[in-house]
């Protein structure tokens, strides 16, 4: 992913509300499955990490990206933005 593409995705994510909240159980198989399904449907999602989660959001973003075969767009504070390109027939986001 180029920096121009990442900047474009960041601009799209700024107006989005978080789709999921990750709590004290952190990254469970259920959370991973739900994030994967959301990525298939939307391509770009924002996650919120709650205060009671003790893990580092950057590490959680890496783990989620590996498990869902997606890319980390950004991690700011307790917000994570992930992107996964859909198949050609379901594409919603055209990268520059």
C-alpha positions as YAML, in Angstrom:
chain: A
units: angstrom
residues:
- id: 1
  name: UNK
  ca: [0.00, 0.00, 0.00]
- id: 2
  name: UNK
  ca: [1.43, 3.35, -1.01]
- id: 3
  name: UNK
  ca: [1.38, 6.42, 1.22]
- id: 4
  name: UNK
  ca: [-1.12, 8.08, -1.11]
- id: 5
  name: UNK
  ca: [-3.49, 5.12, -0.76]
- id: 6
  name: UNK
  ca: [-3.03, 5.08, 3.01]
- id: 7
  name: UNK
  ca: [-3.79, 8.82, 3.20]
- id: 8
  name: UNK
  ca: [-6.94, 8.31, 1.11]
- id: 9
  name: UNK
  ca: [-8.13, 5.51, 3.41]
- id: 10
  name: UNK
  ca: [-7.38, 7.63, 6.49]
- id: 11
  name: UNK
  ca: [-9.53, 10.43, 5.07]
- id: 12
  name: UNK
  ca: [-12.40, 7.99, 4.51]
- id: 13
  name: UNK
  ca: [-12.03, 6.59, 8.04]
- id: 14
  name: UNK
  ca: [-12.15, 10.00, 9.72]
- id: 15
  name: UNK
  ca: [-15.92, 10.29, 9.24]
- id: 16
  name: UNK
  ca: [-16.66, 6.68, 10.21]
- id: 17
  name: UNK
  ca: [-17.96, 5.50, 13.56]
- id: 18
  name: UNK
  ca: [-16.31, 2.44, 15.18]
- id: 19
  name: UNK
  ca: [-17.96, -0.81, 14.11]
- id: 20
  name: UNK
  ca: [-16.64, -2.88, 17.04]
- id: 21
  name: UNK
  ca: [-15.47, -2.30, 20.57]
- id: 22
  name: UNK
  ca: [-12.75, -4.54, 21.94]
- id: 23
  name: UNK
  ca: [-12.98, -5.04, 25.70]
- id: 24
  name: UNK
  ca: [-11.11, -6.84, 28.45]
- id: 25
  name: UNK
  ca: [-11.06, -10.18, 26.61]
- id: 26
  name: UNK
  ca: [-8.99, -8.48, 23.87]
- id: 27
  name: UNK
  ca: [-8.59, -10.42, 20.60]
- id: 28
  name: UNK
  ca: [-10.65, -13.60, 20.86]
- id: 29
  name: UNK
  ca: [-11.51, -15.95, 17.97]
- id: 30
  name: UNK
  ca: [-15.06, -14.56, 18.04]
- id: 31
  name: UNK
  ca: [-13.82, -10.98, 17.66]
- id: 32
  name: UNK
  ca: [-11.50, -12.06, 14.84]
- id: 33
  name: UNK
  ca: [-14.36, -13.79, 13.01]
- id: 34
  name: UNK
  ca: [-16.64, -10.77, 13.41]
- id: 35
  name: UNK
  ca: [-13.94, -8.38, 12.17]
- id: 36
  name: UNK
  ca: [-13.28, -10.63, 9.18]
- id: 37
  name: UNK
  ca: [-16.98, -10.64, 8.25]
- id: 38
  name: UNK
  ca: [-17.20, -6.86, 8.61]
- id: 39
  name: UNK
  ca: [-14.13, -6.42, 6.38]
- id: 40
  name: UNK
  ca: [-15.71, -8.60, 3.70]
- id: 41
  name: UNK
  ca: [-18.86, -6.47, 3.78]
- id: 42
  name: UNK
  ca: [-17.30, -2.99, 4.11]
- id: 43
  name: UNK
  ca: [-13.59, -3.19, 3.14]
- id: 44
  name: UNK
  ca: [-12.68, -0.40, 5.62]
- id: 45
  name: UNK
  ca: [-13.61, -0.58, 9.31]
- id: 46
  name: UNK
  ca: [-12.80, 1.30, 12.49]
- id: 47
  name: UNK
  ca: [-12.45, -0.45, 15.86]
- id: 48
  name: UNK
  ca: [-12.47, 1.08, 19.30]
- id: 49
  name: UNK
  ca: [-10.41, -0.38, 22.15]
- id: 50
  name: UNK
  ca: [-12.05, 0.12, 25.53]
- id: 51
  name: UNK
  ca: [-10.22, 1.38, 28.61]
- id: 52
  name: UNK
  ca: [-10.46, -1.98, 30.41]
- id: 53
  name: UNK
  ca: [-8.37, -3.72, 27.72]
- id: 54
  name: UNK
  ca: [-4.78, -4.06, 28.93]
- id: 55
  name: UNK
  ca: [-3.14, -4.92, 25.58]
- id: 56
  name: UNK
  ca: [-1.42, -2.37, 23.38]
- id: 57
  name: UNK
  ca: [-3.71, -1.26, 20.51]
- id: 58
  name: UNK
  ca: [-0.82, -1.35, 18.02]
- id: 59
  name: UNK
  ca: [-0.07, -4.98, 18.87]
- id: 60
  name: UNK
  ca: [-3.76, -5.84, 18.68]
- id: 61
  name: UNK
  ca: [-3.98, -4.20, 15.25]
- id: 62
  name: UNK
  ca: [-1.04, -6.31, 14.00]
- id: 63
  name: UNK
  ca: [-2.61, -9.52, 15.33]
- id: 64
  name: UNK
  ca: [-6.02, -8.72, 13.82]
- id: 65
  name: UNK
  ca: [-4.44, -7.81, 10.48]
- id: 66
  name: UNK
  ca: [-2.53, -11.10, 10.38]
- id: 67
  name: UNK
  ca: [-5.56, -13.19, 11.32]
- id: 68
  name: UNK
  ca: [-7.96, -11.47, 8.91]
- id: 69
  name: UNK
  ca: [-5.42, -11.02, 6.07]
- id: 70
  name: UNK
  ca: [-6.01, -7.28, 6.09]
- id: 71
  name: UNK
  ca: [-3.82, -4.19, 6.38]
- id: 72
  name: UNK
  ca: [-3.49, -1.75, 9.25]
- id: 73
  name: UNK
  ca: [-4.27, 1.73, 7.94]
- id: 74
  name: UNK
  ca: [-3.67, 3.54, 11.22]
- id: 75
  name: UNK
  ca: [-3.74, 3.29, 14.99]
- id: 76
  name: UNK
  ca: [-4.44, 6.50, 16.85]
- id: 77
  name: UNK
  ca: [-4.80, 6.22, 20.59]
- id: 78
  name: UNK
  ca: [-7.44, 3.55, 21.16]
- id: 79
  name: UNK
  ca: [-8.80, 3.57, 17.58]
- id: 80
  name: UNK
  ca: [-7.75, 1.01, 14.95]
- id: 81
  name: UNK
  ca: [-8.52, 1.26, 11.22]
- id: 82
  name: UNK
  ca: [-8.23, -1.87, 9.06]
- id: 83
  name: UNK
  ca: [-8.58, -2.30, 5.28]
- id: 84
  name: UNK
  ca: [-9.07, -5.42, 3.22]
- id: 85
  name: UNK
  ca: [-9.67, -5.25, -0.50]
- id: 86
  name: UNK
  ca: [-12.78, -7.10, -1.58]
- id: 87
  name: UNK
  ca: [-13.11, -9.24, -4.64]
- id: 88
  name: UNK
  ca: [-13.64, -7.37, -7.92]
- id: 89
  name: UNK
  ca: [-17.41, -7.86, -8.05]
- id: 90
  name: UNK
  ca: [-17.97, -6.43, -4.53]
- id: 91
  name: UNK
  ca: [-15.44, -3.57, -4.59]
- id: 92
  name: UNK
  ca: [-16.69, -0.39, -2.94]
- id: 93
  name: UNK
  ca: [-13.49, 1.60, -2.49]
- id: 94
  name: UNK
  ca: [-11.34, 2.57, -5.48]
- id: 95
  name: UNK
  ca: [-7.80, 3.33, -4.33]
- id: 96
  name: UNK
  ca: [-5.89, 6.13, -6.10]
...
